[in-house]
Amino acid sequence: MDEVNQLLTTSVWMTQKWKDASFVWNPEDYEGITETRIPSSMMWIPDIVLFNNAADSFDGGVMKTNAIVQHDGTVTWMTPAIFKSACKLDPLYFPFDIQNCTLRFGSWTYDGLQLNLTTAGTEADTGAYASGGEWELLGMPAQGYINYYPCCEEPFPDVRFYIVLQRMSLFYMFNLVTPCLIISSLVLMGFYLPADAGEKITLCITLLLALTVFLLLVAETMPPTSDVVPLIGQYFASTILLVGFSTTLTVVVLAIHHRGDATKAPSWLRTLMFRVIGPMLCIRSPLLGRTEDDKKSRDMNGGNNVAHAQSGVVNPVYEGDDGDCKIEDGDLPPKVDNGAIILEDNFNIPEKHANTLIERYIEQIAKNIEFVADREREKGTSDDVAVEWKEIAKIFDRFLMLIFTLLTVFLTIIFFLLAGYHKSV
């Protein structure tokens, strides 16, 4: 079977019988001879041809053997032949398909009134059939037909043999379907791969290319027809679509994972991921107990601590101070080394001016402490936001793995159910 060109090559033993009045004799007149053999090239033979012949010539590869002639005029011509016929394939259920190829025989010049063509039985003898490694012969029924053409009123009989072949699918299951299942499973592992690994996109693209190569292998074994798409081609195309979609969603997951502290996650997204999808997937996030109220309470406590520090250290210094005191240039300490005041032995500061100087230094220290505290609070909040986005990306990744697992199993079950239903029919 040449599936790409839709040609069937058949090796058969063909038997034809007819009555020829010119070969009738009395055995008693010829010493009891009841039959003889005559070369077919030296006698009349019917011009039976294969109508759907696809060979270079119409002789059909028929060997010119001797014909057996009986004394009553019965001529039996048994000849081996190799026919090459056109066979329209239906690759819809490939590789679980059953093909029906027809061999149509008839006379090229005689009509039904001159030569009546019938079959010797309802099915051809397949006892000598030699099974190959790809196709199994299910049967070869035969049936006669009477045809009428617009050109002529006479009937034109023909005989048709239907060669029913079933493909042995083990080769394709092992070399095409099984690798596709394995690649689909690896796609699911791509969702399980941590986002920090940096190979999620590479894995998805590699699997996508592998599926494309297998789809090209399927296309090379099938005829270039646009009537139907083979079942395995549909399965591969669906899997490629899933892998391509998973690659897109993987990009989304990585974008969420590396979002950082740009913006806080919306409350509805936190609720959906941490309280709905997370528990459904048996994933408990460490951020589940953290709410916005907890963060506000923590921030307020941090602010109260700073205020308390200010009231305990700075405020007493300002009691009774009008804030209008000034220090003359000559009253300032002459040297300052790395923030430390170096006083000379003969240097004196007025008491009020000394208190003002201390107040300003304490005020600066309080502002520095408050600045450091604010920075720590902001850093803690930024870290919490970044971790929150990473947890959301992790839960979303596991949810996609569950969805794609269900879709892959569903497609595989549908594929085998359709194949099994076709075989049963």
C-alpha positions in Angstrom: 0.0 0.0 0.0 1.5 3.3 -1.1 -0.4 5.6 1.2 1.1 8.9 0.0 0.1 8.3 -3.6 -3.0 6.2 -2.7 -2.0 3.2 -4.8 -2.6 -0.5 -4.0 -0.4 -3.2 -5.5 -2.0 -6.6 -5.4 -0.5 -10.0 -6.4 -3.4 -12.4 -7.4 -4.1 -15.6 -9.1 -6.9 -14.8 -11.5 -9.2 -17.5 -12.9 -11.6 -16.9 -15.9 -14.0 -19.4 -17.4 -16.2 -19.2 -20.5 -17.7 -21.3 -23.2 -16.2 -21.4 -26.7 -18.2 -23.4 -29.2 -15.2 -23.7 -31.5 -13.5 -26.0 -28.9 -16.2 -28.6 -28.7 -15.3 -32.2 -29.7 -16.2 -35.8 -29.0 -13.7 -37.5 -26.8 -14.4 -40.9 -28.5 -13.2 -39.5 -31.8 -9.9 -38.5 -30.3 -8.9 -41.5 -28.2 -10.7 -40.3 -25.1 -9.0 -37.0 -24.8 -11.3 -34.8 -22.7 -9.1 -31.7 -22.2 -6.1 -30.0 -23.7 -3.9 -27.0 -23.1 -3.6 -24.2 -25.6 -1.5 -21.1 -25.4 -3.7 -18.1 -24.6 -2.0 -16.1 -27.4 -3.4 -18.6 -30.0 -7.0 -18.4 -29.0 -9.8 -15.9 -28.3 -9.8 -14.6 -24.7 -12.2 -12.0 -23.3 -10.8 -8.4 -23.1 -11.2 -8.1 -19.4 -9.3 -5.2 -18.0 -9.0 -3.4 -14.6 -10.9 -0.2 -14.9 -9.2 1.6 -12.0 -5.8 0.6 -13.2 -3.0 2.9 -12.1 -0.1 1.1 -13.8 1.8 2.4 -16.8 0.0 0.0 -19.2 -3.4 -1.7 -19.2 -2.1 -5.2 -19.5 -2.2 -5.3 -15.7 0.9 -7.4 -15.4 -1.1 -10.5 -16.6 1.1 -13.4 -17.5 0.2 -15.1 -20.8 -0.2 -18.7 -19.6 -1.8 -21.7 -21.3 -5.6 -22.1 -21.2 -7.3 -25.4 -20.2 -9.9 -26.4 -22.8 -12.5 -29.0 -22.0 -14.2 -31.1 -24.7 -17.5 -29.4 -24.0 -16.0 -26.0 -25.0 -15.3 -24.9 -21.4 -12.2 -22.8 -21.3 -10.4 -22.2 -18.0 -7.7 -19.6 -18.0 -5.7 -19.3 -14.8 -3.0 -16.7 -14.7 -1.0 -14.9 -12.1 -1.2 -11.1 -12.2 0.1 -8.1 -10.4 -2.4 -5.2 -10.4 -1.7 -1.7 -9.4 -4.9 0.1 -8.7 -6.0 3.5 -7.4 -7.4 3.3 -3.9 -8.9 6.3 -2.2 -7.9 6.2 1.5 -9.9 7.5 4.4 -7.2 8.5 7.0 -9.6 9.8 9.5 -9.0 7.1 12.1 -5.3 6.7 11.4 -3.6 4.6 12.8 -6.7 2.6 13.8 -8.2 2.8 10.3 -9.9 0.2 8.1 -9.5 0.7 4.4 -11.7 -0.6 1.6 -10.0 -0.8 -1.8 -11.9 -1.9 -5.0 -10.7 -3.9 -8.0 -13.2 -3.3 -10.8 -13.0 -5.7 -13.8 -15.0 -5.5 -17.0 -14.9 -6.0 -20.7 -13.5 -3.1 -22.7 -15.4 -3.6 -26.0 -18.3 -6.1 -25.3 -21.6 -5.1 -23.8 -23.7 -7.3 -21.6 -25.7 -8.7 -24.5 -22.5 -10.1 -26.1 -20.6 -11.1 -23.0 -22.2 -11.7 -19.6 -19.8 -11.2 -16.7 -20.6 -12.9 -13.4 -18.7 -14.0 -10.3 -18.0 -17.6 -9.3 -18.8 -16.9 -5.7 -19.6 -14.1 -3.2 -16.0 -13.9 -2.0 -12.6 -14.4 -3.4 -10.4 -17.2 -2.1 -7.9 -15.7 0.4 -6.4 -19.0 1.5 -3.0 -18.2 -0.1 -2.9 -14.7 1.4 0.5 -13.9 3.0 0.1 -11.4 5.9 2.5 -8.4 6.1 3.6 -6.5 9.1 1.3 -3.5 8.6 -2.0 -4.6 7.1 -4.4 -7.4 8.0 -6.8 -8.7 5.4 -10.3 -8.9 6.8 -12.0 -10.1 3.7 -12.4 -9.8 -0.1 -16.1 -10.0 -1.0 -17.1 -9.9 -4.7 -20.2 -8.6 -6.4 -21.4 -8.1 -9.9 -23.0 -4.9 -11.2 -24.9 -3.8 -14.3 -24.0 -0.3 -15.6 -25.7 1.9 -18.1 -24.0 4.8 -19.9 -25.5 7.7 -21.8 -23.9 6.7 -25.0 -25.4 3.3 -25.3 -28.7 1.4 -24.5 -27.0 -1.9 -23.8 -26.0 -2.9 -20.3 -22.4 -3.2 -19.4 -21.7 -5.6 -16.6 -18.6 -5.5 -14.3 -17.3 -7.4 -11.3 -15.9 -5.7 -8.3 -13.7 -7.2 -5.6 -13.6 -5.2 -2.3 -10.3 -5.7 -0.4 -10.9 -4.8 3.2 -7.7 -4.1 5.1 -7.2 -3.2 8.7 -4.0 -1.4 9.8 -1.9 -3.0 12.6 -1.5 0.0 14.9 1.2 -1.4 17.3 4.0 0.3 15.3 2.4 3.7 15.4 1.4 3.3 19.0 5.0 2.6 20.0 6.6 5.3 17.8 4.1 8.1 17.7 1.4 7.9 20.3 3.6 6.9 23.3 6.2 9.6 22.7 3.3 12.1 22.5 2.0 10.9 25.9 5.4 11.2 27.4 5.9 14.7 26.1 2.5 15.8 27.4 3.5 14.5 30.8 6.7 16.5 30.7 4.6 19.6 29.9 2.9 19.1 33.3 6.3 18.9 34.9 7.0 22.3 33.5 4.4 23.7 35.7 5.9 22.0 38.7 9.3 23.4 38.0 10.1 26.3 40.4 10.0 29.7 38.8 13.5 30.5 40.2 15.0 27.7 38.2 15.0 29.8 35.1 14.3 26.9 32.7 10.5 26.9 32.5 10.3 28.7 29.2 13.1 26.6 27.7 11.4 23.4 28.7 8.1 24.4 27.2 9.6 25.5 23.9 11.7 22.3 23.6 8.6 20.2 24.1 6.7 22.3 21.6 9.4 21.7 19.0 9.5 17.9 19.8 5.7 17.7 19.2 6.1 19.6 15.9 8.7 17.1 14.7 6.3 14.2 15.5 3.5 15.9 13.7 5.7 16.2 10.6 6.4 12.5 10.8 2.7 11.8 10.8 2.2 14.1 7.8 4.9 12.3 5.8 3.1 8.9 6.2 -0.4 10.2 5.1 -1.7 11.3 1.7 -1.9 15.0 1.1 -5.6 15.3 1.4 -7.8 18.1 2.6 -11.0 16.1 3.0 -10.3 14.9 6.6 -7.7 15.4 9.3 -6.4 12.1 10.8 -7.3 11.3 14.3 -3.7 11.2 15.5 -3.1 14.5 13.7 -6.0 16.0 15.6 -4.5 14.6 18.8 -1.1 16.0 18.1 -2.5 19.4 17.0 -4.6 19.6 20.3 -1.5 18.7 22.3 0.6 21.3 20.5 -2.1 23.9 21.2 -2.1 23.0 24.9 1.7 23.2 25.0 1.7 26.6 23.2 -1.0 27.9 25.6 0.9 26.5 28.6 4.0 28.4 27.4 2.0 31.6 27.3 0.7 31.0 30.8 4.2 30.2 32.0 5.3 33.7 30.9 2.4 35.1 32.9 3.4 33.0 36.0 7.0 34.3 35.7 5.8 37.9 35.3 3.8 37.5 38.5 6.7 35.8 40.3 9.1 38.6 39.5 6.7 41.4 40.0 8.5 42.4 43.2 7.2 45.2 45.4 5.9 47.4 42.6 2.2 47.2 43.7 0.3 45.3 46.4 -1.9 42.4 45.3 -5.6 43.3 45.3 -7.7 42.0 48.2 -9.9 39.9 45.8 -6.8 38.2 44.4 -5.4 37.4 47.8 -8.8 36.0 48.8 -9.1 33.9 45.6 -5.5 32.5 45.8 -5.0 32.1 49.6 -8.5 31.1 50.7 -10.1 29.4 47.7 -7.6 27.9 45.2 -4.8 27.3 47.7 -6.8 25.1 50.1 -8.3 23.3 47.2 -4.8 22.3 46.0 -3.7 21.5 49.6 -1.3 24.5 49.6 -1.2 26.6 52.7 0.6 29.8 52.2 2.6 31.4 55.2 0.9 34.6 54.2 -2.6 33.2 54.8 -2.9 34.8 58.3 -1.6 38.1 57.3 -4.3 40.7 56.5 -4.2 44.3 55.8 -5.4 45.0 59.3 -2.4 43.1 60.7 -0.1 45.2 58.7 -1.7 48.4 59.7 -1.6 47.4 63.4 2.1 46.5 63.0 2.8 49.9 61.4 0.9 51.8 64.0 2.8 50.0 66.8 6.1 50.9 65.1 5.0 54.6 64.9 4.0 54.7 68.6 7.4 53.3 69.5 9.2 56.1 67.7 6.9 58.7 69.2 7.5 57.2 72.6 11.3 57.4 72.0 10.9 61.1 71.0 8.7 61.9 74.1 11.2 60.3 76.4 14.4 61.8 75.1 13.7 64.9 73.1 10.6 66.5 74.5 12.0 67.2 78.0 14.8 69.2 76.4 12.3 71.5 74.7 10.2 72.2 77.9 10.5 75.9 78.6 12.4 76.6 75.4 11.0 79.3 73.1 13.2 78.3 70.2 14.6 81.8 69.7 18.0 81.4 71.1 20.9 82.1 68.9 24.6 81.1 69.2 27.2 83.6 68.0 29.9 82.3 65.8 32.5 82.9 68.4 30.5 80.8 70.9 30.5 77.6 68.8 33.0 74.9 69.4 36.1 75.5 67.2 36.5 71.8 66.2 34.2 69.0 65.1 35.7 65.6 64.4 33.4 63.0 62.9 30.4 64.4 64.7 32.3 64.7 68.1 32.7 68.2 69.6 36.3 68.9 70.7 36.4 71.7 73.4 39.5 73.6 74.2 40.6 74.2 77.7 39.8 77.9 77.7 36.5 77.5 75.8 33.3 78.4 77.7 29.7 78.1 76.4 26.9 80.0 78.1 24.4 77.7 79.9 21.4 78.7 77.7 23.4 78.3 74.5 24.7 74.9 75.7 21.2 73.7 76.3 20.1 74.8 72.8 23.1 73.1 71.2 22.3 69.8 73.0 18.6 70.2 71.9 19.6 70.5 68.3 21.9 67.5 68.4 19.2 65.4 70.1 16.6 66.6 67.6 18.9 65.5 64.7 19.5 62.1 66.4 15.7 61.6 66.8 15.1 62.4 63.2 17.8 59.9 62.2 16.2 57.3 64.4 12.8 58.0 62.9 14.3 57.8 59.4 15.9 54.5 60.0 12.7 53.1 61.6 10.7 54.3 58.5 13.2 52.6 56.2 13.0 49.4 58.1 9.2 49.4 58.0 9.2 50.2 54.3 11.7 47.4 53.7 9.6 45.0 55.7 6.5 46.0 53.7 8.3 45.6 50.4 9.6 42.2 51.3 6.1 41.1 52.3 4.7 42.4 49.0 7.4 40.5 47.0 6.8 37.3 48.9 3.1 37.7 48.5 3.4 37.9 44.7 5.7 34.8 44.7 3.1 32.8 46.7 0.4 33.9 44.3 2.5 32.8 41.3 3.2 29.4 43.0 -0.5 28.7 43.6 -1.4 29.9 40.1 1.2 27.6 38.7 -0.1 24.6 40.6 -3.6 25.4 39.5 -2.6 25.5 35.9 -0.9 22.1 36.3 -4.1 20.7 37.6 -6.1 22.2 34.7 -3.7 20.9 32.1 -3.5 17.5 33.6 -7.3 17.2 33.3 -7.2 18.4 29.7 -4.5 16.0 28.7 -6.2 13.1 30.3 -9.5 14.1 28.7 -7.9 14.4 25.2 -6.2 11.0 25.6 -9.4 9.3 26.7 -11.3 10.8 23.8 -8.6 9.7 21.4 -8.7 6.0 22.5 -12.5 6.0 22.8 -12.9 7.1 19.2 -10.3 4.6 18.0 -12.1 1.8 19.9 -15.5 2.8 18.6 -14.2 2.8 15.1 -12.8 -0.7 15.5 -16.1 -2.0 17.0 -18.1 -0.6 14.1 
